[in-house]
Amino acid sequence: MAAKVVLHIGLQKSGTTFLQHMLHANHQELAEAGVHYPIPRDWTRGKRTVPNHEWSTYGLLGTEYPWVSPERAAKESTSWQDLLNQTRTCPGTVLLSAEALSVIRTPAVRHLLTCLDTDDIEVVVTTRSLDRALPSLWQQHIRNGNSISFNDYLENLARHRERNLEDDPSAHIWRAFTLSKLIQRWSKAGTTKISVVTTPGSPPSLLWGRFTQAIGTPSLAQAPLTKEAHTGLTAPETLFLSTLNATLNSPKREADRIRQTITERLQTRPQRGGKITIPPEWHPRLTEWTEEDLAALQETPAHIIGNLNDLRPSATRTSPPTPEETAQAGAEAALAVAGLTPNPSQLHRTARRLRRLLP
């Protein structure tokens, strides 16, 4: 068994995918520094763009994740066992990275730590401010096919925040984003050390440097960046896509294909409009939530790497998207859809597969 396991629990929209790309690209250098980042043997299965350990944890924790079905959990059980075997045979320190671990409740945390079966388990949490994370979460919600307005989305989150974080499955976002309670859950479960890495969002090299310090490999801080940080949609693009989702009457697979085509086209534009920002009327509430959480965080044993001011809402204000900016996004989307190759029917796809099987 590894002498130490480090669990990277990246909160959503905190640069997790960027860090996982860096870990993958530098896994040999990490190993030379005594930190092993196991690459799941089946990581190319499905739509993953970078190896991480999230799907493997589905095989252990299953429906503890609200979005994982019993069938999916059973499917991933082999992946978890394979990861556990790799962890047991690696010398030194093993680093595992799974964003979804931020939402699991206390019994699941204890179950995971018991299964890892080592006396030295550290946790590294990467996080960013609510006024940066929540707009990113909303635009991802829209990219997934929803059409809720940003204000209604925030209202729903505010209601969820008042629920019991340990008992209510629908409160999983706040199990992650109430940072002090996240730290308390993992600390009380028996972890030996918890580090909180803050990021102001840019430059990406700052996050990577702080992260390498947290995992004990500061010599890798100057490693070349292998991938730019994820770029989401801008305010006018998200507003357009939300309106499209409300009127798009296509089967889910075809609708997803249309959205993906449009998104890829929009992200290539030189002039894309401004970022999504928190409406001014929400700033006092986000500030109140943040200050309450930071005060509680300082009562936990968390070791802070970075600056707690990174987690405070910014005073920066931007103008809402103009009708012209939204119309330009719509025009670009129309061009993207105009060039979309018609999706062949299931019958034609099946026929092609059968012909390939014939002698």
Backbone hydrogen bonds, N-H to C=O, Kabsch-Sander energy under -0.5 kcal/mol:
donor,donor_aa,acceptor,acceptor_aa,energy
2,A,87,T,-0.8
3,A,92,G,-1.4
4,K,92,G,-1.7
5,V,120,D,-2.2
6,V,94,V,-3.1
7,L,5,V,-0.5
7,L,122,E,-3.0
8,H,6,V,-0.6
8,H,96,L,-3.7
9,I,7,L,-0.8
9,I,124,V,-2.9
10,G,8,H,-0.8
11,L,9,I,-0.6
11,L,126,T,-2.4
14,S,11,L,-1.3
19,L,15,G,-2.3
20,Q,16,T,-2.5
21,H,17,T,-2.3
22,M,18,F,-2.0
23,L,19,L,-2.6
24,H,20,Q,-2.4
25,A,21,H,-2.6
26,N,22,M,-1.7
27,H,24,H,-1.3
30,L,26,N,-2.7
31,A,27,H,-2.0
32,E,28,Q,-2.1
33,A,29,E,-1.2
34,G,31,A,-1.6
35,V,30,L,-2.8
36,H,34,G,-0.5
36,H,93,T,-3.3
37,Y,35,V,-0.5
43,W,40,P,-1.7
45,R,42,D,-1.9
48,R,45,R,-0.6
53,H,97,S,-2.8
57,T,53,H,-1.6
58,Y,54,E,-1.1
58,Y,55,W,-0.5
59,G,55,W,-0.9
59,G,56,S,-0.9
60,L,57,T,-0.9
61,L,57,T,-3.1
62,G,57,T,-0.5
62,G,58,Y,-2.0
64,E,61,L,-2.2
65,Y,62,G,-1.8
68,V,65,Y,-2.0
69,S,67,W,-0.5
73,A,69,S,-2.4
74,A,70,P,-2.3
75,K,71,E,-1.9
76,E,72,R,-1.6
77,S,74,A,-1.0
80,W,76,E,-2.2
81,Q,77,S,-2.1
82,D,78,T,-2.4
83,L,79,S,-2.2
84,L,80,W,-2.7
85,N,81,Q,-2.2
86,Q,82,D,-2.2
87,T,83,L,-2.5
88,R,84,L,-2.2
89,T,85,N,-1.5
90,C,86,Q,-1.0
93,T,34,G,-1.9
94,V,4,K,-2.6
95,L,36,H,-3.0
96,L,6,V,-2.8
96,L,94,V,-0.5
98,A,8,H,-2.1
101,L,98,A,-1.3
102,S,99,E,-1.8
103,V,100,A,-2.0
104,I,101,L,-0.8
109,V,105,R,-2.2
110,R,106,T,-2.4
111,H,107,P,-2.2
112,L,108,A,-2.4
113,L,109,V,-2.3
114,T,110,R,-2.4
115,C,111,H,-2.2
116,L,112,L,-2.0
117,D,113,L,-1.2
121,I,119,D,-0.6
122,E,5,V,-2.5
123,V,193,K,-2.5
124,V,7,L,-2.9
125,V,195,S,-3.1
126,T,9,I,-1.0
126,T,124,V,-0.5
127,T,197,V,-2.2
129,S,310,D,-0.6
130,L,311,L,-0.6
132,R,129,S,-1.1
133,A,129,S,-2.5
134,L,130,L,-2.6
136,S,132,R,-1.0
137,L,133,A,-2.4
138,W,134,L,-2.4
139,Q,135,P,-2.4
140,Q,136,S,-1.9
141,H,137,L,-2.1
142,I,138,W,-2.2
143,R,139,Q,-2.3
144,N,140,Q,-1.4
145,G,142,I,-2.1
146,N,141,H,-1.6
153,Y,149,S,-2.3
154,L,150,F,-2.4
155,E,151,N,-2.2
156,N,152,D,-2.3
157,L,153,Y,-2.0
158,A,154,L,-2.4
159,R,155,E,-2.0
160,H,156,N,-2.3
161,R,157,L,-2.0
162,E,158,A,-0.6
162,E,159,R,-1.0
163,R,160,H,-1.6
165,L,163,R,-0.7
168,D,164,N,-2.5
171,A,168,D,-1.7
172,H,169,P,-1.1
174,W,171,A,-0.6
175,R,171,A,-1.3
176,A,172,H,-1.0
176,A,173,I,-0.5
177,F,173,I,-2.7
178,T,174,W,-1.6
179,L,177,F,-1.4
181,K,178,T,-0.6
182,L,178,T,-1.9
183,I,179,L,-2.4
184,Q,180,S,-2.2
185,R,181,K,-2.3
186,W,182,L,-1.9
187,S,183,I,-2.6
188,K,184,Q,-2.5
189,A,185,R,-1.1
190,G,187,S,-1.3
191,T,186,W,-1.5
192,T,121,I,-2.4
193,K,121,I,-0.9
195,S,123,V,-2.8
196,V,303,H,-2.7
197,V,125,V,-3.5
197,V,195,S,-0.6
198,T,196,V,-0.6
198,T,305,I,-2.0
199,T,127,T,-1.1
206,L,203,P,-1.5
207,L,203,P,-0.9
208,W,204,P,-2.2
209,G,205,S,-2.4
210,R,206,L,-2.2
211,F,207,L,-2.5
212,T,208,W,-2.6
213,Q,209,G,-1.5
214,A,210,R,-1.9
215,I,211,F,-2.0
216,G,213,Q,-0.9
217,T,212,T,-2.9
220,L,217,T,-2.2
221,A,218,P,-1.7
223,A,220,L,-1.9
232,G,230,H,-0.6
235,A,274,G,-3.2
238,T,234,T,-2.5
239,L,235,A,-2.3
240,F,236,P,-2.2
241,L,237,E,-2.5
242,S,238,T,-2.5
243,T,239,L,-1.8
244,L,240,F,-2.4
245,N,241,L,-2.7
246,A,242,S,-1.5
247,T,243,T,-0.7
247,T,244,L,-1.2
248,L,244,L,-1.8
249,N,247,T,-0.5
250,S,248,L,-0.6
255,A,251,P,-2.9
256,D,252,K,-2.8
257,R,253,R,-1.8
258,I,254,E,-2.3
259,R,255,A,-2.6
260,Q,256,D,-2.5
261,T,257,R,-2.2
262,I,258,I,-2.5
263,T,259,R,-2.9
264,E,260,Q,-2.4
265,R,261,T,-1.7
266,L,262,I,-2.8
267,Q,263,T,-2.1
268,T,265,R,-1.5
269,R,266,L,-1.5
272,R,270,P,-0.6
282,W,279,P,-2.3
283,H,279,P,-0.6
283,H,280,P,-1.0
286,L,282,W,-2.4
287,T,283,H,-2.6
288,E,284,P,-2.1
289,W,285,R,-2.6
290,T,286,L,-2.6
291,E,287,T,-2.7
292,E,288,E,-2.1
293,D,289,W,-2.1
294,L,290,T,-3.0
295,A,291,E,-2.0
296,A,292,E,-1.7
297,L,293,D,-2.5
298,Q,294,L,-1.7
299,E,296,A,-1.4
300,T,297,L,-1.9
303,H,194,I,-2.9
304,I,302,A,-0.6
305,I,196,V,-3.0
306,G,304,I,-0.6
310,D,307,N,-2.1
311,L,308,L,-1.6
312,R,309,N,-1.2
326,T,322,T,-2.1
327,A,323,P,-2.4
328,Q,324,E,-2.3
329,A,325,E,-1.9
330,G,326,T,-2.1
331,A,327,A,-2.5
332,E,328,Q,-2.2
333,A,329,A,-2.2
334,A,330,G,-2.2
335,L,331,A,-1.9
336,A,332,E,-1.9
337,V,333,A,-2.5
338,A,334,A,-2.2
339,G,335,L,-1.1
340,L,337,V,-1.5
349,R,345,S,-2.1
350,T,346,Q,-2.6
351,A,347,L,-2.4
352,R,348,H,-2.2
353,R,349,R,-2.0
354,L,350,T,-2.4
355,R,351,A,-2.4
356,R,352,R,-1.7
357,L,353,R,-1.1
357,L,354,L,-0.5
358,L,354,L,-1.1
